[in-house]
Amino acid sequence: MPAEEPAVLAENLRKRYGDTRALDGFDLTVAPGTVHGLLGPNGAGKTTAVRVLATLLRPDSGTARVAGFDVVRQAGQARYRLGLVGQHAAVDELLSGRQNLEMFGRLYHLSAADARRRAGELLERFRLAGTGGKPVTQYSGGMRRRLDLAAGLILAPPVLFLDEPTTGLDPRARNEVWDAVRRLAASGTTVLLTTQYLEEADQLADRVSVIDHGRAIAEGTPDELKHRLGADRIDVVLHSLADLPAASALLARIAGAEAETDPDRRLVSVPVRDRMAALGELVPALASAGITAEDVALRRPTLDEVFLHLTAEQKEAVA
């Protein structure tokens, strides 16, 4: 694959299920050696896109290439260069971790010796060497997902698709998988990650594509997407809920923008253009108004806010 060729390229992909447009002109470009997040609500088309790119589903129209090979006309060659880890564990719980990896190696037509060697390499790489002889029933959730990742890399593919790999995991197990993904990317593997977790995309992805109604509605680095909201924010947590209206009016005047309130948290939040000037004016203004704040924080917009903003815009456009 030429260095300048994207690791994954999709152009105007379309796929219908009856009257439902699962993909409706989907475009995607993933640079080699990066983690690219595919972010969207349930039913947005994420899994359909991955199934098309992984040669498991034929698109109705459009083109896609993985590692330089067309996923329809050169499906066999593309399939040989990609790995896929789905939402549900694919390993056999009655076998040990090592036996699972050796079995996958044999299914990929490796010799018995090469399958054993590759299994050992992957157990070391994913920090499972000490438990490789234990049955998978004794593995934690994070260990099982790391074994899944290892199984997807039996042939050392340059491209790996991860379809919501941490769904249902507790925070510790999720962090284990995140660490494994970071190490994969550091080794040069291209990772396309679908996720419903905003924090996951923020933590792992070099770039993010937001997909809704079967098409990409935004793309960029997490910071670029956050910048689309146009401003940092000041959050003020009040000591007294009774001060919420007055504090909201005060913040709106200083920022020149509408303030948002959350009574359950006694929170007032407002976007600001000149964050330091606004912060410097706000603190003495609160004191002069006799409003006690328990906390005043300056922060960037979150990816959650960007996601909600973009999908809300899409709903308005569709309506």
N, C-alpha and C positions, 0 to 999 in steps of 0.2 A: 504494500500500500504506500503510495507516494506520501512524503512527509506533509505536503500541503493538503492532502485529501482529508475531509472530515472522517472521524471514526464512525459516525452515524449521520446519515443524511436522509431526511424525509421531505418530499415535495408534493403538496396538494393531495395528500392521502385521503381517500374517501371509503367509508364502509358503512353499509346499512344493514340493519336487522329488521326486516319488514318495513314499518313506517318510521322506525327509529334511526336517526343518523348518529351512529357511534363516533365516526370520524367524518368531519365536514370541511375538508380542505386543510388538513393538519400539516404543518411545516415544522421541521426540527433540524438543527445543526449542532453536532457535538464534536468538539475538538479532541484530538487524541490526547490521552493521558490526563483527562480531567474527570471530575465528578459533576454530572449534570443532573439537576433535580427536575422531575416532572411532577408538578404540583397542581392538584385540582380536587374539586368536591367529588363525592360519590356519583358515578354515572357520567363523569365529564369526558371519558374516553381514554383514560390512562392505560388501563389493562389491555384494551383493544389495540392501542398503539404499540404496546410492548409485544403483544402476540403477533402483530403484523411484522414488526422489525425482527422478531425471533423466528420468522418463517413458519409459524404455527397457524397463521391465518392469512388468506389471500385478500388483498385489498380489491375493492371494486374498480378503483382507478387511482392514478398517481404513481409515483415511483419512490423507492427507498433503497438505500445502499448501506451495508454494514461491512466495515473493513475493506471498502472498495468494491464489494460484490452486490449485485442486484438481488434483492430478497425473493424475487419471483423467478427471474430467468436463470439466476445462479444460486438457487436456494441451498444446494448441497455445499458449495464452497463457502457461502456466508455462514451456514450452520456450523461448519467446522471451526470457524473463527470467533464464535460467540459462546458465552455461557449464560445460563438463565437460572435464577433462584426465584421461585414463585412465593406466593403468600403463605403456603402451607409446606411444612417440612416434608422432604422427599426421601428421607433416610429410613432405613429399617430399624425399628427400635429393638428388635431381638438380637441384632448383630452388634458387634463392637464398632467403635469409630473406625478403626483400621480396616475391619472386614467390609464395612460400607464403602470406604474409599477404594479398596482393592476390587470390590464388585463393580463399582462404576468404571474403574479403569479397564476391566475385562470387557464390559459392555461397549466401551469405546475402542475395543480391539487392541488394547495394549497386551503385550506378553505378560505372563504371570510375574516374571522378574521385574519388568518395567512398572507393572501395577503396584507391586510391593514397594519399589523405590519411590514412586510418585506419592503413594499414600504416606510414607514416612516423611517426605519433604513437606507435604501439606499439613500433617499433624504438627510438625515443628513450627511451620509458618503461622498457624492459627492457634498456637499455644495449647495444643491438645495432646502433646506427646505423652504427658504423664497419665492421661486417661484413655489413651487410644485403645487399650486392651479391654476396657470396661464396656458392658452393653449400654446402648444409647438410652435405655430406660433409666439409667442412673445419672444421666446428664441433666444439668440445669437448662432452662429455656435459652439462655444466652449461648451455652455450649452447643446446643442442637443447631441453632442458627449459624454459628461459626462452622459447624460441620457441614451444614448446607452450603455455605459459601465455598468451603474447600471442595465439595463435590462438584460445584459449578466450574471449578478451575482445573479439573483433571487434565485437560489438554492444554493448559496454560493459554487460554484464548485472550486475544488483545482487547476484547470488548466483553463486559459483563453487564447483564440486565438484572436489576434487583427490583422486584415488584413488591412494594410495601414490606420490606424485610423485617421490620421490628413490630409489626402489628401484634398486639396482645402480650408483649413482653413488659416486665416490670422495669423501672428506671435503671437498675444495675445491669440487667441483661441487655437493655438497649444501649447503654454505654459500652458494653463489651463489643457489640456489633458495630457501633460507630467507630471504635478504635480499629477494628479489623478492616473496615472500609477505608479509613484514612491510610492504613498501611498498604492496602491494595493500590490506591491512587499514587502513593509515594513510589511504588515499584513500577509505575508506568501503565498499569491497567486502566482502560477507559471504563467508567462506571456510569450507567444510566439508571437513576434511582427514582422510582415512583413512590410517593409518600403522601399521607394525609397529615403528617406531623409538621407543622410550620417550623418548629425548633429544629427538627431533623434536617430540613433543607437549609436552614440558616447555618447549622453547625458544619455540614458536610459539603455542600454544593459550591463549586466554583461559579457556576451559572445556573439559573433557574428559568424554566419555561412554565408559565401558568396556563393551564388548559381548561377550557370550559365549553360545553356544547360542541365537543369534537374538534375544536381548533385552538391553536395557541393564541392567547389574547395579549400576552406580554412576555418579554424575555430580557434577561440581563443578569448581572451579578446581584446577590442579595442587597448590597449597598445601593446599586443603581435603582433597583425596584423600590427600595425605601425612599430614595430621593424623589421618586415620582410624586409622593405626597406633598413634596415641596417645602417641608419645614421640620425642624425639631419641635419637641413639645415640652411644656412645663406642666408637671403634675403637682398638685397641692393637696395634701391630706389634712383635713381640718380637725380641730379638737372637738368642735361642736357642730352637729348637723344643722342647727338653727342658722349658722353662718353661711350655709351653702348658697342661697340666692345672692347675698351681698358679695361673696367671694367670686361667684360666677360673673357678676356684672363688672367687678374690678378687673379680673383677668381679661375679660373681653375688651375692656377699654384700653388696657395697656398693650395687648397684643394686636388689637384691631381685627379680631377674628372671633367667631362664635365659640364660646366655651362649651365643653361637654361635661356633664355631671354624672356621678355614680353615687346615689344616696346610700346604698348599702355599704360602701367603702368610705363615705364622707370625702369623696374625691372630686376635684375639679381639674380638668385637663384642657389645654389650649395650645394650638400651633403657634410658633413664633418664628419670625424671620431673623431678627438679630437677637440671638438667644442670650448673650451676655448682657446686652443693654436692657432687655426685658426682665431678666433675673435681677439685675441691679435696681430696677425701678420697683419691682414687685415686693421685695422683702420690706422696705420701709413703708410702702403703701399699705400692706397688710397690718403693720404695727399701728399706723396712723388711724386706720379704720377700726382698730380694736378687735381684729380677727386673729385668733391664735391658730397657727399651723403646727401640726405634729411633724410634718415632713414636707419639704419642697425639693423636687427632683427635676433635673434637666435630662432628657433622653431623646434618642433617635426614635422614629417610628418603628414599630415591630413589623416583621414579615406577616404576622397575623393581620395587622391593620391594612397592609398593602393588599393582601389576598382578599380581604372582605371588600375593600374599596374597588378592586379590579372586577371581581365577580358581580358586585352590585352594578357597576357600569355596564357589564355585559348583559345583565338582566334587563336593564333599562333600554339597551340598544335592541334586544330581541323583541321586547314588548312594543 
